[in-house]
Amino acid sequence: MSELDDLLAACVAAPEDDGPRLVWADAIGGERGEFVVVQCKLAREELSPAERGALIARHDELLVAHGLEWSGFAQATGVRRVQFRRGLVEAIEADVVRLPLTKLFAPAPLLTSCHLRGIGQSVDYREANEPDTPHPLERLRHLFAQPGLDRLRAIEIDDAHLYETTGDTEHHFDATSFADGVLALIASSGALAGFRGLAIHDTFTERGIPELIGSNALASLEALAFRYGKASDAQGRELLAAMPNLRSLSLYRAIDVGPIADHLPPNLVELSACLAEGELEQLAASPIARQLERLELLGPFELAQLAAFPRVRSLVIRYAHGGASQIAALAKTSLPALRELSLPSETSDARAVAEAFGPQLDCLDIRGIDNLVHQTADLRSLVAGYVRGNETGFPWNKVASVTMERPLEIGTNTREPWLRHGLVPLSTTG
């Protein structure tokens, strides 16, 4: 082993410690070493908005220039994206049939979170009478028995579907989700006991939830994400009661926020959800409102109600009914802890928001908001930190939303940047 290999092994042995990472960074030097230092500073140090903004800007520059090479997967088949945290790859989204789990750790020895793709089953009835690949649940059982699973701390399960084609148009295509079976397998196998993060991206039903609630798979979870599916209000409350250590919760539309607002666990600091009418008001009145530090929200709500969340550092507003009047209301809202802000895609004028929050912002993310291209220079003159615009960089929007589809983060650190932080897309098709 080389000296660098020995130093990297020290990072693996102490994954929560920045010291070995910074020693490795010093040894490797150059822009690769600089990137480790930049991410470690952003994760740990209290800096002014201008200082943090400069580091975030440099972070983006380095990732755009070198992220593919540094990922270790530039030539790999089936890798969709990776995420760097504190300088090293800790999360990946990959087709684990084309690139088995056991082959992921050599390029990424600190990998802790894996978004599994490729387990789906397909059949084209124009050419065959039955699928010629294993059932998704069989593939998942095999994966749960693979060496290396115990090195992960978070897992995201995707593509557990049967895709059927009977003709040449969209009307001749159907997809059947096996997400209920996935939940049952997680519960019965015990393979994920002790895991700290779990995400289910396929469509489940109320029938799939009871076994999961009764299993040992939830007690250790710090992060839970549901992309599609639906649990009842009562099941939502039971799930929360089974996860006393939960710090991060992403619900999309799987669980209605209003009926569970008063039951959100006391350690929760991060919430992503699509809200129905009146649900932000219910959340604002809940005990958890004053301690949430990261919020991503979509739905019809009054932005002025965000004043009930005084500790929010990172805020993503994906849609706000009312357009310009809502943005004007946001500009008048007191959010003393706010450091990162991503505005709705329909925003047409962000000057008032920049004037109100600019002096305290580390990052204003307007990437993908075409209506604000003409305002970018003006906004940069008002924001102390970094304004992330459309000029350069990865096509992040093709592989993930600002946060809702980001890899599960283990050891949620709310000081660390949240918006697109460390993400490198390798493929838009996986």
LUMKOL-130518 format. One record per atom (N, C-alpha, C): residue in one letter; z, x, y. Coordinates in steps of 0.02 Angstrom, whole numbers, plus 50000, padded with zeros to 5 digits. Each point is the difference from the previous one (the first is absolute). Layout:
<atoms>
AZXY/...
</atoms>
This chain:
<atoms>
M500005004249940/M500004995850060/M500005004450062/S499644997750052/S499995003650063/S500624998350041/E500095003650055/E500564998650044/E499964992950027/L499394997850018/L499924993250026/L500174994849947/D499825001449937/D500184995549946/D500764999449992/D500345005750006/D500735000049995/D500314996050057/L499725000850060/L500274996450058/L499864992549994/L499424998249972/L499854992949990/L500464997149947/A500165003949948/A500474997749949/A500684998750030/A500195004050050/A500644998850034/A499994993550038/C499414998250028/C499934993550033/C500094994349950/V499715000849941/V500054994949948/V500734999249978/A500365005549997/A500704999849977/A500464996850050/A499814999950064/A500424997150053/A499574995750045/P499754994349975/P499494996250037/P500264997050066/E500654998950007/E500264997050061/E500165005250053/D499965006449983/D500205005450044/D499385002850036/D500035000450066/D499445002850038/D499975007649994/G500575003249986/G500025007350000/G499475003349957/P499944998349935/P499485003149958/P499294998650025/R499894994150028/R499344998350027/R499825004550059/L500495001350042/L499875004150059/L499915007349980/V500345002349948/V499895006849974/V499305000549972/W499794995049961/W499314999949974/W499494999850057/A500144996150052/A499554999650057/A499935006750034/D500555003650007/D499985006650032/D499605004949958/A500064999449934/A499655004649955/A499254998749999/I499814993650000/I499294998549996/I499665000850068/G500384998850053/G499765001350068/G499434995650022/G499705001950055/G499414996650027/G500124992750015/E499464996250001/E500064992950017/E500334996049943/R499945002549939/R500344996649944/R500765000350010/G500245005950017/G500715000650013/G500214996250062/E499585000050051/E500154996250061/E500084992649985/F499584997349956/F500044992949984/F500674998249969/V500255004249955/V500664998849970/V500534999850054/V499985004750046/V500495000350055/V499964993750043/V499384997950016/V499904994150042/V500314993949968/Q499854998849936/Q500274994049967/Q500765000449992/C500265005849986/C500735000749994/C500344998650066/K499725002550055/K500284998650066/K499994992650015/L499454996749985/L499944992950014/L500494995949957/A500165002549941/A500454996449955/A500735000950018/R500175005550033/R500715001750007/R500255000650071/E499595002450046/E500275002150064/E499964994450053/E500514999950043/E499994995650058/E499625003550055/L499444997250019/L499565003050050/L499834994850052/S499775002250057/S499774995350052/S499354996749978/P499834994250029/P499364996849983/P499405004750011/A500025004050053/A499445004650012/A499955005249945/E500585002749979/E500005005049947/E499774997049933/R500264994249983/R499804996849938/R499274997950002/G499784997650058/G499304998050006/G499535005949989/A500195005850027/A499585006049991/A499985002049926/L500564999349965/L500025001749929/L499584995049959/I500044993650017/I499604995049964/I499255001250011/A499825001850061/A499305001650015/A499775006049958/R500425005149997/R499825005949961/R499984998349926/H500464995949977/H500004997549931/H499334997049982/D499744995650044/D499364996749987/D499435005149999/E500015004750047/E499485005250003/E499985004049935/L500585002149977/L500035004149939/L499774996149939/L500214993749995/L499804996049942/L499254998749999/V499724998550058/V499284998750004/V499615006349980/A500245005750023/A499645006349986/A500095002449929/H500604999149972/H500165003349936/H500304995549947/G500124993650015/G500354995749953/G499694999649931/L499344999449997/L499674999649935/L500125006349959/E499925005750031/E500105006449964/E500735000749978/W500464998750046/W500715000949985/W500264995049948/S499654994449993/S500254994949953/S500015002549928/G499555004749984/G499945002349931/G499574995649957/F499744994550029/F499614995249960/F499304999050029/A499765004650041/A499364999050032/A499434999249950/Q500045003349943/Q499474999549950/Q500184995449942/A500574996750004/A500234995849945/A499644993350000/T499914997349941/T499694993449992/T500544994749996/G499934994850041/G500464994449993/G500594999950047/V500055005050045/V500555000050048/V499774996750065/R500374995050021/R499824996150059/R500325002850063/R500635001949997/R500345002950058/R500635003449978/V500255004450043/V500655003249990/V500404999450065/Q500645001349994/Q500425000350059/Q500435006349998/F499975003750056/F500435005750009/F500644997850034/R500565002549975/R500644999150034/R500355006850003/R500225001750060/R500315006550011/R499575005649971/G499344999250011/G499535005349988/G499675000249932/L500254996249951/L499745000449932/L499844993049974/V499534999649953/V499794993549974/V500574997049958/E500224994050020/E500534996549963/E499774993349972/A499424997550022/A499764993549976/A499255000349989/I499774996149951/I499284999949984/I499804993049978/E499384998350014/E499704993949973/E499415002249958/A500024998649934/A499495002849956/A499864995449941/D499395000749974/D499794996849938/D500305004149943/V500524997449969/V500375003949950/V499674999849931/V499444996549995/V499605000549939/V499525005950006/R499685000650058/R499545005650012/R500385006550012/L500594999750029/L500415005950013/L500714998549976/P500155001749938/P500654998149971/P500595002750040/L500554996549993/L500615001750036/L500205007349990/T499915002549939/T500225006849985/T499615005350039/K499414998150027/K499595004950036/K500124999850076/L500454995750022/L500124999350072/L500495005250027/F500435002749957/F500555004050025/F499825007350014/A499475002549968/A499815007050015/A499785000850073/P499564995750026/P499835000650071/P500564997650047/A500444995649974/A500524997050042/A500675000149964/P500335005849996/P500615000549960/P500594996250028/L499974997950064/L500544996150029/L499834992550002/L499504998049962/L499814993049997/L500584995749976/T500164994850039/T500544995449980/T499774992749998/S499424998550030/S499784993050006/S499274999649979/C499844995349955/C499314999349975/C499794992850001/H499444998750034/H499674993450001/H499485000049945/L500134996349947/L499585000149941/L499404995350008/R499415002749992/R499394996049997/R499635001549935/G499504995949986/G499575001449943/G500214996949935/I500544996050000/I500224997149936/I499674993349985/G499574997750045/G499674993549991/G499515000049942/Q499834994049978/Q499544999049944/Q499424995750025/S499405001749981/S499424996250024/S499524998549943/V499644994550008/V499494998149951/V499434996650038/D499405002249985/D499394996950027/D499684996149943/Y500064993450002/Y499774995849944/Y499244999849995/R499665002950049/R499285000549994/R499815005549951/E500485004549988/E499865005849957/E500445000449938/A500594996750002/A500465000549944/A500414993649994/N500324999249943/N500394993949988/N500755001050010/E500215006350005/E500715001350009/E500095006750036/P500585001150030/P500125006350035/P499985005949952/D499775005750025/D499985006049958/D500525005150022/T500494997850038/T500555004450022/T500664996649982/P500545003849996/P500654997149981/P500254995050052/H500424995549977/H500324995150044/H500445003650051/P500044997650062/P500415003350052/P500725001249978/L500304995249964/L500695000949980/L500075005549946/E499485000749958/E500015005549951/E499955006750036/R499575000350050/R499955006250039/R500665001650034/L500324994950025/L500635001150035/L500555002249951/R500024997149941/R500485002249949/R499895007449983/H499375001949993/H499845007049986/H500235004550056/L499884997850061/L500195004150058/L500765000750004/F500364994649986/F500735000350003/F500285004949949/A499615001649949/A500235004849949/A499775007150013/Q499615001050052/Q499725006650014/Q500525005050024/P499935006349981/P500425005250030/P499855000450075/G500495001250038/G499915000550072/G500224993950038/L500044994249965/L500234994050035/L500695001050030/D500425003849964/D500685001050023/D500045004550062/R499435003150019/R500005004050061/R499884995750062/L499774993949989/L499884995550056/L500644996350018/R500034997850063/R500564995950023/R499764993350027/A499344999350007/A499724993650024/A499334998949967/I499854993749985/I499374998449967/I499724993650030/E499345000050012/E499654994150024/E499474998249948/I500004993749980/I499564997849946/I499474995450028/D499375001849987/D499424996650029/D499464999349947/D499554995350010/D499424999149956/D500174997149931/A500574996949992/A500164997049935/A499644993249993/H499345000449995/H499574994149999/H499495000449943/L499754994249981/L499394999549960/L499464997650048/Y499485004150009/Y499444998350043/Y499414997749957/E499774993950011/E499484997049958/E499384998550042/T499425002149976/T499364998750033/T499564995949953/T499744994450025/T499574995749959/T499304999250029/G499905002450061/G499354999250032/G499925004950057/D499514998550044/D499805004850051/D500294998650069/T500374994750010/T500264998450066/T500765000249999/E500304999450059/E500735000150005/E500324994149963/H499614994749990/H500264994249964/H500035001349925/H499735005549978/H500015001749929/H500495005649985/F500495000850044/F500505005349992/F500704996950002/D500445002249956/D500684997349999/D500485005749984/A500624999450025/A500515005049987/A500644996449979/T500295002149946/T500624997249974/T500555005250005/S500544998450036/S500555004750009/S500484999749941/F500245006049980/F500525000549949/F500665002350030/A500104998750065/A500605002450034/A500644997349969/D499994993749978/D500614997349967/D500175004249938/G499485001949963/G500115004349942/G500255006950019/V499775002550057/V500235006550025/V500754999750015/L500214994650034/L500724999250015/L500414999649936/A499754996349951/A500364999449936/A500045006749965/L499465004050003/L500005006549968/L500495004850034/I500024999850066/I500485004150036/I500714998249978/A500134993549995/A500674997749981/A500185001949929/S499534999249953/S500165001049929/S499995007349979/S499585004050032/S499925007049978/S500565004550023/G500294998550057/G500515004450028/G499715006550027/A499335000650002/A499695006350018/A500135002050072/L500134995150043/L500095001450071/L500744999850021/A500454999949953/A500715000150016/A500155006450039/G500354999450055/G500155005750042/G499495001650053/F499424996649998/F499495001050052/F500274997550067/R499765003250053/R500234998250067/R499494995950039/G499394999349974/G499494996150034/G499554996549951/L499824993650016/L499554996149957/L499564995650044/A499355000149986/A499534995550034/A499554996749949/I499894993650008/I499554996149958/I499454997350046/H499385002249989/H499454998250044/H499594994149974/D500124997949939/D499624994549971/D500374993450008/T499644994549987/T500264993350012/T500454997749943/F500644999350016/F500484997449950/F500194992850019/T500364996849955/T500234993150012/T500764999849990/E500284994250013/E500724999149990/E500205001249928/R499544999149954/R500165001049928/R500155007349984/G499745004650040/G500105007149985/G500645003050026/I500364996450043/I500575002950035/I500655000049960/P500174994849961/P500674999849969/P500185006049957/E499535002449959/E500155005849957/E500155006150043/L499625000950054/L500115005750043/L500704999750031/I500204994250023/I500664999250030/I500555001749949/G499894998249937/G500515001349949/G499985006949970/S499555004350023/S499925006749970/S500425005150038/N499945006349976/N500345005550035/N499545003850046/A499414997050016/A499505003650039/A500124999650075/L500454995650023/L500074998750071/L500595003650032/A500525001349962/A500635002250030/A499935006550040/S499555004449979/S499945006550034/S499475000050055/L499654994450009/L499435000050047/L500235000650073/E499665004450035/E500085000750073/E499404997150037/A499444999349964/A499394997450031/A499664995249952/L499824994050025/L499654995049960/L499424997350041/A499414999549969/A499424997350036/A499624995249954/F499854994150026/F499564995249967/F499394999150044/R499415000349970/R499394999150038/R499764992849996/Y499964997449939/Y499784993149990/Y500494996549952/G499904993649991/G500444996349956/G500494995750039/K500434996649962/K500474995550033/K500634999249959/A500575001250031/A500654998549971/A500314994250039/S500424996149968/S500344994550034/S500545002850046/D500254995750044/D500535002150046/D500625002249960/A500184996249949/A500585001849960/A499905006649964/Q499395001249974/Q499855006449967/Q500045005750050/G499764998850061/G500045005250051/G500725002050013/R500454995250004/R500705001650012/R500315003649939/E499804998049940/E500255003549940/E499755007249997/L499375001050017/L499735006850001/L500395004450048/L500134997550059/L500375003950050/L500705001649976/A500324995249968/A500685001149976/A500025005449946/A499445001049964/A499975005049947/A499835006950025/M499885000750066/M499805006550028/M500465002050058/P500615001949985/P500485001550053/P499835006350041/N499575004349972/N499825006350035/N499364999550040/L499714994150005/L499344999250030/L500005002050074/R499525004450018/R499915002150069/R499324998050028/S499514999049957/S499324998450022/S499744994149960/L499734994950035/L499764994049968/L499344997950031/S499484999449959/S499344997750022/S499824993849960/L499934994450034/L499934993649965/L499314996950004/Y499595002150049/Y499384996650013/Y500144992550001/R499714996049956/R500164992849997/R500364998149935/A500245004949963/A500284998649934/A500664996250003/I500405001350051/I500644996650010/I500044997950073/D500174993850013/D500084997650068/D500625003250031/V499925002650061/V500555003750032/V500564995450023/G499834994250027/G500514995650028/G500574998549953/P499854997549939/P500554998149954/P500425005949975/I499755006250006/I500395005749975/I500295004250056/A499874998250063/A500205004250056/A500745001649999/D500424995249985/D500725001150000/D500245003649938/H499555001449953/H500195003249937/H499725007149995/L499675002450051/L499725006849998/L500585005049995/P499935005049956/P500575004549987/P500185004350060/P500635001950005/P500255003450060/P499715006950012/N499705003249948/N499715006750009/N499284999850024/L499714994050006/L499294999550016/L499865002550071/V499505004450006/V499805002550066/V499264999050013/E499614997949949/E499274999650007/E499764993549968/L499604996250038/L499754993649976/L499284999050021/S499574998349952/S499314998150013/S499894993049971/A499724995550040/A499924993149975/A499504996150041/C499704995049968/C499614994950035/C500464994150012/L500054997950062/L500494994950019/L499674993250012/A500334994849977/A499794993250015/A500324997950066/E499794994350025/E500264997450063/E500774999549996/G500335002950050/G500734999650005/G500385005349962/E499655004149959/E500375004749958/E500255006150039/L499655002150052/L500265005550040/L500654997950034/E500034993850022/E500624997450031/E500575000149950/Q499864998249937/Q500525000249949/Q500225007149985/L499515004649997/L500165007049989/L500415002850058/A499814998250061/A500355002450059/A500734997850002/A500144994249970/A500684997450000/A500415002549941/S499705003949956/S500345002249939/S500435006250014/P500485001449956/P500435005950009/P499615006650000/I499435000149965/I499635006349992/I499615001950063/A499894995450046/A499565001150057/A500205006150041/R500645001150009/R500235005350044/R500005006949967/Q499805000449937/Q499975006649969/Q499315002049975/L499524995450000/L499325001849979/L499705005150048/E499695005249972/E499725005450040/E499245000549994/R499724996949949/R499274999949992/R499794992949985/L499524997550038/L499754993249990/L499255000050001/E499704996649951/E499294998550001/E499934992649988/L499684996550049/L500004992749999/L499304997350012/L499844994649964/L499384996450009/L500174992649999/G499714996350047/G500114992849999/G500104997050068/P500074993550003/P500114996750064/P500745000550022/F500125004050051/F500695000550025/F499975002150073/E500564999250034/E500075001850070/E500265007250004/L499605004450030/L500205007050002/L500645001250040/A500164995550045/A500635000750038/A500614999849954/Q499924997049941/Q500564999749953/Q500185006849971/L499575004950009/L500145006749975/L500595003350035/A500214997250056/A500595002650034/A500634999749957/A499984995949947/A500574999449955/A500065006049952/F499535004850005/F500005005849955/F500085006450040/P500605001450026/P500095005550047/P499935006949971/R500025000749933/R499965006649969/R499315001749974/V499524995650010/V499335001249974/V499695006250033/R499835004949958/R499675006150023/R499244999649991/S499794996849945/S499294999649983/S499814992749993/L499484997950038/L499814992950001/L499244999449992/V499804996249950/V499294998649988/V499914992450005/I499594997950047/I499844992950009/I499284999149978/R499904996849944/R499334999449972/R499634993950025/Y500374995150024/Y499684994150030/Y500534996350039/A499824997750059/A500474996150040/A499614994550034/H500104993949978/H499654994250029/H500164999450074/G499494999650041/G500114999350072/G499675005350042/G499765005449967/G499615005050035/G500345003350058/A499674999950058/A500225003750059/A500704997950023/S500164993649996/S500664997850022/S500555002949957/Q499865000849935/Q500495002949955/Q500115007450016/I499465003650013/I500075007150017/I500385000850066/A499884995550047/A500375000150063/A500754998749987/A500154995449954/A500694998649983/A500335006049967/L499635003549957/L500265006049968/L500205005250052/A499585000850051/A500135005050051/A500654998650038/K500234993849999/K500624998250036/K500604999949954/T499905001849936/T500544999749950/T500375006649997/S500654999749996/S500415006049995/S500025002549927/L499735006049990/L500025003349934/L500205007350012/P500645001250011/P500225006650023/P499895005649950/A499964998549935/A499935005249949/A499275001349981/L499534996250027/L499305000349978/L499705006950013/R499695002949947/R499685006550005/R499284999949975/E499834995349956/E499314999449974/E499794992850007/L499384998950022/L499754993250010/L499274999649980/S499834995149959/S499314998449983/S499874992850020/L499504998850041/L499864993450028/L499504996249957/P499974993350008/P499534996049961/P499285001950015/S499564999049952/S499305002050007/S499644996150054/E500264994050017/E499674995950051/E500235001750071/T500435005050008/T500255001850067/T499425002250044/S499974997250060/S499465001750047/S500235004050060/D500665000350012/D500265003750057/D500715002249982/A500105006649996/A500665002649980/A500355003650057/R499734999550060/R500305003850055/R500724997950013/A500154993550001/A500684997850015/A500495002649948/V499795000049936/V500435002649947/V500115007550010/A499485003750017/A500065007250010/A500455001550060/E499954996050052/E500435000950058/E500734998749982/A500114994949959/A500694998149982/A500325004949952/F499635002149948/F500305004049947/F499765007250000/G499495001650039/G499705006749997/G500495005750005/P500494999850046/P500465005750007/P500425001349937/Q500094995149956/Q500425000949942/Q499615000849935/L499334999250002/L499605000049938/L499825007049977/D500125001349936/D499735006049968/D499264998949983/C499824993849981/C499314998649980/C499824992750014/L499444999050033/L499694993550007/L499365000249960/D499964996049947/D499435000149954/D499534994350018/I499415001850028/I499494994950017/I499365001349960/R500065003949948/R499415001449958/R499744993649970/G499354998950005/G499694994049972/G499994994150047/I500305000650059/I499984994550049/I499435001350048/D499424997449985/D499405001550039/D500074997950073/N500384994750013/N500074997550068/N500375004950046/L500345004949970/L500405004650040/L499675006950009/V499405000849973/V499675006550006/V499935002150073/H499824995350043/H499915001650070/H500655001650036/Q500574998249969/Q500655001050031/Q500355006349976/T499715003549952/T500365005449967/T500265005250049/A499575002450045/A500215005150048/A500564997450045/D499944993950021/D500514997050043/D500674999549963/L499984997949937/L500614999449961/L500325006849989/R499605005149990/R500285006749990/R500365002650062/S499804997650057/S500345002150062/S500684996650007/L500114994649962/L500624996150006/L500495001349943/V499775002749945/V500425000949940/V500235007349996/A500665000949994/A500275006749997/A499795003749937/G499944996349945/G499815002949937/G499254999949988/Y499814998449939/Y499315000549976/Y499684993149996/V499404999450025/V499614993949992/V499465001349948/R500074996849942/R499525001049945/R499424995150010/G499425002750018/G499424995950014/G499475000549945/N499394998450019/N499454999549951/N499565006249996/E500145005050041/E499505005350009/E499875004249938/T500545002049966/T499915004549943/T500464997849944/G499905002949942/G500484999049946/G499724996449940/F500444998749953/F499814996849938/F499854992650011/P499614997049955/P499904992750001/P500604996649968/W500605000850030/W500614997349970/W499944992649985/N499664996450046/N499964992749992/N499624997949936/K499615004649971/K499634998249940/K500425000449936/V500575003450004/V500415000649940/V500704997350009/A500204998350059/A500674997450011/A500074997050068/S500434995150006/S500204997650065/S500455005350031/V500244998750061/V500425004950032/V500595001849956/T500334995249971/T500565001649955/T500034995749938/M499774993850001/M500154995349946/M499755002349932/E499495004249999/E499745002449936/E500125007549992/R500485002750037/R500155007149994/R500385001149934/P500015006149975/P500385001349939/P500754998650010/L500334998349946/L500724998950004/L500345006550021/E500464999450045/E500375005750026/E500695000249969/I500165005449967/I500665000749969/I500445004150046/G500614997750009/G500445003350048/G499794998150071/T499964993550014/T499754997650064/T500365003350057/N499625003750040/N500275003650058/N499684997150062/T500364996050037/T499704996450056/T499855004450059/R500255006150000/R499815004750054/R499305002749989/E499795000449937/E499345002449983/E499484995050026/P499435002450027/P499484995350021/P499794995449943/W499824993950018/W499824994949951/W499264998450000/L499685000550057/L499314997650008/L499505005149975/R499714998749943/R499485004249969/R500255007149984/H500645001149999/H500275006849995/H499835003249933/G499685005850003/G499865004049941/G499474997449954/L499664994650018/L499504997049955/L499335003550003/V499725001549942/V499345003149996/V499584995949951/P499494996450024/P499554996449955/P499515004849967/L499944999649935/L499515004149964/L499394996049979/S500104993449991/S499454995749978/S500164992950021/T499484996250019/T500104993050016/T499884995549940/T499815003049945/T499874996149939/T500475001849943/G500355005750007/G500455002049946/G499635002749940/
</atoms>
